[in-house]
Amino acid sequence: MAKEKKVEQITDMEVDFAQWFTDVCIKAELVDYSDVKGLFIMRPYGYAIWENIQKILDGKFKATGHQNVAMPMLIPESLLQKEKDHVEGFAPECAWVTMGGSEELPERLCVRPTSETLFCQHWSHIVHSWRDLPCLYNQWCSVMRWEKTTRPFLRGREFLWQEGHTLHATEAEARKETLQMLEIYAETCEQELAMPVIRGNKTDKEKFAGAENTYTIECMMHDHKALQSGTSHYFGDGFARAFGIQYSDKDNQLQYVHQTSWGMSTRIIGAIIMVHGDDNGLVLPPKVAPIQLAIIPIAQHKPGVLDKANALYESLKTKFRVKLDDTDNSPGWKFSQYEMQGVPLRLEIGPKDIEQNQCVLVRRDTREKIFVSLDNLEGEIEKALQAVHDGLYERALKNLKEKTFTATTYEEFLDIAENKPGFIKAMWCGDSACEDKLKDATGGVKSRCIPFKEEHLSDVCVCCGKPAKHMVYWGRQY
């Protein structure tokens, strides 16, 4: 049995960031530990955050013509073996089913680590003509990857995600799709999650197994580490050739399709925690917070207070995600509870407020108190929620800028990696041997991406001194 985890208080993030993160996940009631290492129970509050993210993304996917489907969770080994690079990339993480009931299976079945091969097998059956294209599919599901080291949200053996898979008649259409979906992820992070991101292309060494190009959005966490927050892959026709996915074009000539896939997982909740959280717990962006506004009656035993709090709840619940806490816990306890759970706004209403036809709004991010007339309450709540979002974004952008440095020499790169951890912008020759050398010399600093907007920092590679081909963001990762 797994040892019961209990958190008496949240560890100071500057003392032990990893323990702070775990404390927040448990104390804010986001997850619990199951009896199998690396398989976490997502509790209602944690799942509600994911549901809100899911709703936002699902709406954007459907607005761009994508449809939801459901694929099986088990993949025959022979099917997985059809794409050599792909299976080699996932082999160390595969979990296998070998028994069905009391009988040994004639072939091992892999619990899906991702579903490219399943989609390809399906498409090989149904795609025949140019009229069948494009195929714009997405599925919401869980996948399994047998990670050695596990942490809630960041490294789970089973995790929830969405995986988009599409087929196109031409390379141009597929590449347009790949970049379009990456931008949807980037916009979601910035506009809904209040997290600035770096958009870019992974190096060949870091790209997804079987992909021609992998595009990524990278976020900077509070503890100077980068987190890959969403990826989009262009596969070319590699999978199509392996699985025989061809179509007759308008000239009745057989052509191979061009394929993409893209995904964002519950790891993004880990990013929200580490970008916005503080020593009192979660700080949630208003657009995905399960509770946007907590109503706290003050001196609720006095006549009229609970009646007024209930009236406010009834008037606001159709516009915002609201919780009225009329339990007999003290106001101080409630303040701490909802701060720890990251609720963006707190509304306090007591006898004196009622007399003056006002209430107090308290922002979670700054703890600023705002006295608001009840006559214009809805509009003031909207303004305050937007202010919380804007404040979180600006604070995260400041963190990103303060933790981004530039290196033009090898010695400067090593010094920054040792003494100023974060993103390092540096030129690169394109040789993976230099990636390996820099990673080994710094104890783990890796290429994160080649940004879409490259800067010319120097003419030579920061590692070997040969002519540079690209500017790269480097950093330690989760």
C-alpha positions in Angstrom: 0.0 0.0 0.0 1.2 3.5 -0.7 2.1 5.6 2.3 -0.5 8.1 3.3 0.5 11.7 2.4 -0.5 14.5 4.7 0.6 18.1 4.6 0.5 20.1 7.8 1.7 23.3 6.1 3.0 24.5 2.7 6.8 24.5 2.5 8.4 27.9 1.6 9.1 27.7 -2.2 12.5 29.4 -1.7 13.5 26.7 0.8 12.5 23.6 -1.2 10.6 24.3 -4.4 9.9 20.6 -5.2 8.4 20.0 -1.8 6.4 23.3 -2.1 4.9 22.0 -5.3 3.9 18.6 -3.8 2.5 20.3 -0.8 0.3 22.6 -2.9 -0.9 19.7 -5.0 -2.0 17.8 -1.9 -3.2 20.6 0.4 -5.1 22.4 -2.3 -6.9 19.0 -2.9 -5.8 18.7 -6.5 -4.6 15.1 -6.4 -4.1 12.1 -4.1 -1.7 9.2 -4.3 -3.0 5.8 -5.5 -1.6 2.4 -4.6 0.4 2.2 -7.9 3.5 4.4 -8.1 3.1 7.2 -10.7 -0.7 6.8 -11.0 -2.4 9.8 -9.3 -6.0 10.4 -8.4 -7.2 13.7 -9.7 -9.6 15.1 -7.1 -12.7 17.1 -8.0 -11.0 20.5 -7.6 -8.0 19.5 -9.8 -10.2 17.9 -12.4 -12.4 21.0 -12.5 -9.3 23.0 -13.6 -8.7 20.4 -16.4 -12.4 20.6 -17.4 -12.2 24.3 -17.8 -9.0 24.0 -19.9 -10.6 21.2 -21.9 -13.7 23.3 -22.6 -11.6 26.2 -23.9 -9.4 24.0 -26.2 -12.3 21.9 -27.4 -14.2 25.0 -28.5 -11.1 26.2 -30.4 -10.6 22.8 -32.0 -14.2 22.6 -33.2 -14.1 26.2 -34.5 -11.2 25.2 -36.8 -13.1 22.2 -38.1 -11.8 19.3 -35.9 -14.0 16.5 -34.7 -13.6 14.4 -31.6 -13.2 10.6 -31.9 -12.2 7.7 -29.6 -9.6 5.1 -30.3 -8.8 1.9 -28.4 -6.4 2.1 -25.5 -4.5 -1.1 -26.5 -2.1 -1.4 -29.5 -0.9 -4.7 -30.9 2.9 -5.0 -30.9 2.9 -5.7 -34.6 1.1 -2.5 -35.3 3.4 -0.5 -33.1 6.4 -1.9 -35.0 5.3 -0.6 -38.3 7.0 2.8 -37.8 10.6 2.1 -36.7 11.6 5.5 -35.4 8.3 5.9 -33.6 8.5 2.6 -31.7 12.1 3.0 -30.8 11.3 6.4 -29.3 8.6 5.0 -27.0 9.9 1.5 -26.3 11.5 2.3 -22.9 8.2 3.8 -21.7 5.7 1.2 -23.0 3.5 -0.8 -20.6 2.4 -4.2 -21.9 -0.7 -6.4 -21.4 0.2 -10.1 -21.8 -2.7 -11.8 -20.1 -6.4 -11.7 -21.0 -8.3 -13.2 -18.1 -6.4 -16.4 -17.2 -5.0 -16.9 -20.7 -1.8 -15.7 -22.2 -2.4 -13.5 -25.2 -1.0 -14.6 -28.6 0.5 -11.1 -29.0 1.6 -8.5 -26.5 -0.7 -5.4 -26.4 0.8 -2.0 -25.6 -1.2 0.4 -23.4 -1.2 3.5 -25.7 1.7 5.9 -25.0 0.2 7.9 -27.9 -2.1 6.9 -30.8 -0.4 7.7 -34.1 -0.4 4.0 -35.1 -4.0 3.5 -34.3 -5.1 6.5 -36.3 -2.9 5.4 -39.2 -4.4 1.9 -39.3 -7.9 3.4 -39.2 -7.1 5.8 -42.0 -5.6 3.1 -44.2 -9.2 1.6 -44.2 -11.2 4.7 -44.9 -9.2 7.1 -47.0 -9.4 6.4 -50.7 -10.0 9.7 -52.6 -9.1 13.3 -52.4 -12.7 13.8 -51.3 -11.9 12.0 -48.1 -9.4 14.7 -47.1 -8.6 16.4 -44.9 -9.2 14.3 -41.8 -9.2 16.6 -38.8 -9.5 14.4 -35.7 -8.9 14.9 -31.9 -9.4 12.7 -28.9 -9.6 13.3 -25.2 -8.2 10.3 -23.3 -5.5 9.1 -21.0 -2.2 7.6 -22.1 0.4 5.6 -20.2 4.2 6.0 -20.2 6.2 4.0 -17.6 8.3 6.9 -16.2 11.0 6.0 -13.7 10.7 9.2 -11.7 7.1 10.5 -11.1 5.6 13.7 -9.7 1.9 14.9 -9.7 1.0 16.6 -13.1 4.7 16.8 -14.3 5.7 13.1 -14.6 2.8 10.6 -14.3 2.8 7.1 -15.7 -0.8 7.7 -16.7 -2.1 11.2 -17.6 -4.9 12.9 -19.3 -4.5 14.8 -22.5 -5.9 15.6 -25.9 -4.2 14.3 -29.0 -5.0 15.8 -32.4 -4.3 13.8 -35.5 -4.9 15.1 -39.0 -4.3 14.0 -42.7 -3.9 16.4 -45.6 -3.4 16.1 -49.3 -0.4 18.3 -49.5 2.7 19.2 -47.4 1.7 22.9 -47.4 -1.7 22.1 -45.9 -0.2 19.9 -43.3 2.5 22.4 -42.3 -0.2 25.1 -42.0 -2.2 22.9 -39.7 0.8 22.2 -37.6 1.6 25.8 -37.0 -2.1 26.7 -36.6 -2.5 24.3 -33.7 0.7 25.4 -32.0 -0.6 29.0 -32.1 -3.9 27.8 -30.5 -1.9 26.4 -27.6 0.2 29.5 -27.4 -2.8 31.8 -27.4 -4.5 29.6 -24.8 -1.5 29.9 -22.5 -1.3 33.6 -22.9 -5.0 34.6 -23.1 -6.6 32.2 -20.7 -3.8 30.8 -18.5 -1.8 34.2 -18.2 1.5 32.4 -19.1 3.8 34.0 -21.7 5.5 31.4 -23.9 8.4 31.0 -26.4 7.2 29.6 -29.7 9.8 27.6 -31.7 11.0 24.5 -33.5 12.7 21.6 -31.7 16.2 20.6 -32.9 16.4 17.2 -34.6 17.8 15.7 -31.4 14.8 16.8 -29.4 11.9 16.3 -31.9 9.1 13.7 -31.4 9.9 10.2 -32.5 8.9 9.8 -36.2 8.4 13.5 -36.9 10.0 15.7 -39.5 9.5 18.8 -37.4 8.3 19.3 -33.8 7.1 22.7 -32.8 6.9 23.7 -29.1 5.8 26.3 -26.7 8.1 26.7 -23.7 7.2 28.4 -20.4 9.6 29.6 -17.6 8.8 28.4 -14.1 9.4 30.2 -10.9 12.4 28.0 -10.1 14.3 28.8 -13.3 13.3 25.6 -15.2 11.6 25.4 -18.5 8.4 23.4 -19.1 7.3 22.2 -22.5 3.7 23.1 -22.4 2.3 22.0 -25.8 3.7 20.4 -29.0 2.7 20.1 -32.6 4.3 17.7 -35.1 4.6 17.5 -38.8 5.2 13.9 -39.9 5.4 14.3 -43.7 4.4 11.1 -45.4 6.6 8.8 -43.2 3.7 7.2 -41.4 1.6 7.1 -44.6 4.2 5.1 -46.4 4.6 2.7 -43.4 0.8 2.1 -43.2 0.0 2.4 -46.9 -2.3 5.5 -46.6 -2.8 6.7 -50.2 -5.5 8.6 -52.0 -6.5 9.1 -55.6 -6.0 12.8 -56.5 -8.1 14.8 -58.9 -6.1 13.4 -61.8 -6.7 9.9 -60.6 -3.1 9.5 -59.5 -2.2 7.7 -56.3 -0.6 10.0 -53.7 0.6 9.6 -50.1 -1.1 11.8 -47.5 0.7 14.2 -45.2 0.1 13.9 -41.5 0.3 15.9 -38.3 -0.3 15.4 -34.6 -0.5 17.8 -31.6 -1.1 17.6 -27.9 -1.5 19.3 -24.6 -1.8 17.4 -21.3 -2.6 17.9 -17.6 1.0 18.8 -17.3 -0.2 22.3 -18.1 -1.8 22.4 -14.6 1.7 21.8 -13.2 2.8 24.8 -15.2 0.0 27.0 -13.8 1.0 26.0 -10.3 4.7 26.7 -10.8 4.2 30.0 -12.8 1.6 31.6 -10.6 1.7 30.0 -7.1 3.2 31.5 -4.0 4.0 30.5 -0.4 0.3 30.5 0.5 -0.6 28.0 -2.3 -2.3 28.2 -5.6 -2.9 31.4 -7.6 -5.3 30.5 -10.4 -6.0 32.4 -13.6 -9.6 33.5 -13.5 -10.6 32.0 -16.8 -9.9 28.4 -15.6 -10.4 28.7 -11.9 -13.2 26.3 -10.7 -14.3 29.1 -8.3 -13.8 32.6 -9.6 -15.4 34.3 -6.6 -15.8 33.1 -3.0 -18.5 34.9 -1.0 -17.6 35.1 2.7 -20.3 36.4 5.1 -18.8 38.4 8.0 -20.5 38.1 11.4 -23.0 35.8 9.7 -24.8 35.2 12.9 -26.2 38.8 12.8 -29.6 39.4 11.3 -29.7 39.9 7.5 -26.1 38.9 6.7 -26.7 35.4 5.5 -29.8 36.6 3.6 -27.8 39.3 1.8 -24.9 36.8 1.1 -27.4 34.3 -0.4 -29.1 37.1 -2.5 -25.6 38.0 -3.9 -24.9 34.4 -4.7 -28.2 34.0 -6.5 -27.6 37.2 -8.6 -24.0 36.3 -9.5 -24.0 32.6 -10.0 -25.3 32.8 -13.6 -22.4 35.1 -14.6 -19.5 33.8 -12.6 -18.3 30.5 -11.0 -19.3 31.4 -7.4 -19.1 29.7 -4.0 -20.9 30.9 -0.9 -19.2 29.7 2.2 -21.8 29.8 5.0 -20.2 27.2 7.1 -19.5 27.9 10.8 -15.7 28.1 10.2 -14.2 31.5 11.1 -13.7 34.1 8.4 -9.9 33.9 8.9 -10.0 30.2 8.3 -12.0 30.7 5.1 -9.7 33.5 3.9 -6.7 31.1 4.3 -8.6 28.2 2.7 -9.6 30.1 -0.5 -6.2 31.7 -0.8 -4.6 28.3 -0.6 -6.9 27.1 -3.3 -6.1 30.0 -5.5 -9.6 31.6 -5.8 -9.0 34.8 -7.8 -11.5 37.0 -5.9 -13.0 37.0 -2.4 -16.1 38.9 -1.6 -16.7 40.0 2.0 -20.1 41.2 3.2 -21.0 42.1 6.8 -23.4 44.3 8.7 -21.6 47.5 8.1 -21.2 46.8 4.4 -24.9 46.1 4.1 -25.7 49.5 5.8 -23.5 51.3 3.3 -24.7 49.2 0.3 -21.3 47.9 -0.4 -19.0 44.9 -0.2 -15.2 44.3 -0.2 -13.5 42.5 -3.1 -10.0 41.1 -2.3 -7.7 40.0 -5.1 -5.7 36.8 -4.6 -2.7 37.9 -6.6 -2.0 41.2 -4.8 -4.4 41.0 -1.8 -5.6 44.4 -2.7 -9.0 45.3 -1.1 -11.5 47.1 -3.3 -14.7 48.7 -1.8 -17.5 48.3 -4.3 -21.0 49.5 -4.4 -23.6 46.7 -4.7 -25.3 48.7 -7.4 -22.5 48.0 -9.9 -21.2 44.8 -8.4 -21.2 42.6 -11.6 -19.2 45.1 -13.6 -16.7 45.6 -10.8 -16.2 41.9 -10.5 -15.6 41.6 -14.2 -13.0 44.4 -14.0 -11.3 42.8 -11.0 -11.1 39.4 -12.6 -9.5 41.0 -15.7 -7.1 42.8 -13.5 -6.1 39.6 -11.8 -5.5 38.0 -15.2 -3.5 41.0 -16.4 -1.5 41.1 -13.2 -0.6 37.4 -13.4 0.5 37.7 -17.0 2.7 40.8 -16.3 4.3 39.1 -13.3 4.9 35.9 -15.3 6.4 38.0 -18.2 8.7 39.8 -15.8 9.8 36.4 -14.5 10.5 35.2 -18.0 12.5 38.3 -18.9 14.5 38.3 -15.7 15.4 34.7 -16.1 16.5 35.0 -19.8 20.2 35.6 -20.5 22.5 35.9 -23.5 25.8 34.0 -24.0 28.2 34.6 -26.9 31.1 32.5 -25.7 31.4 28.9 -24.3 32.8 30.3 -21.0 30.0 32.8 -20.7 27.4 30.0 -21.4 28.9 27.8 -18.6 29.0 30.8 -16.1 25.3 31.6 -16.8 24.3 28.0 -16.5 26.0 27.8 -13.1 25.1 31.2 -11.6 22.1 32.5 -13.5 19.8 29.6 -14.2 16.9 30.2 -16.7 16.8 30.5 -20.4 20.1 31.1 -22.2 20.0 32.6 -25.7 23.0 31.4 -27.7 24.0 30.7 -31.3 24.4 27.1 -32.5 26.1 25.5 -35.5 23.4 22.8 -36.0 25.6 19.8 -34.8 24.0 17.6 -32.2 27.5 16.9 -30.8 27.5 20.5 -29.5 24.1 19.9 -27.8 25.6 16.9 -26.1 28.7 18.7 -25.0 26.8 21.7 -23.5 24.4 19.3 -21.7 27.3 17.3 -20.2 29.3 20.4 -19.3 26.4 22.1 -17.5 24.9 19.0 -15.9 21.6 19.1 -17.9 21.1 22.3 -19.8 19.5 21.3 -23.1 18.2 23.0 -26.3 14.6 24.0 -25.7 13.8 25.4 -29.2 14.9 27.5 -32.1 12.5 30.4 -31.8 10.4 31.6 -34.7 11.9 35.0 -34.2 15.6 34.4 -34.1 18.1 37.1 -33.0 21.6 37.4 -34.5 23.8 37.3 -31.3 27.1 36.4 -33.1 28.4 34.7 -36.1 29.7 31.6 -34.4 28.4 28.6 -32.4 28.7 29.2 -28.7 30.1 25.7 -28.2 32.5 24.9 -31.1 33.2 28.3 -32.7 32.1 27.1 -36.2 29.7 29.3 -38.3 26.3 29.5 -36.5 23.1 28.4 -38.2 20.5 29.3 -35.5 19.8 31.1 -32.3 18.6 28.6 -29.7 16.9 28.9 -26.3 18.7 26.6 -23.8 17.6 25.6 -20.3 17.0 23.0 -17.7 13.7 21.2 -18.1 10.9 19.5 -16.2 
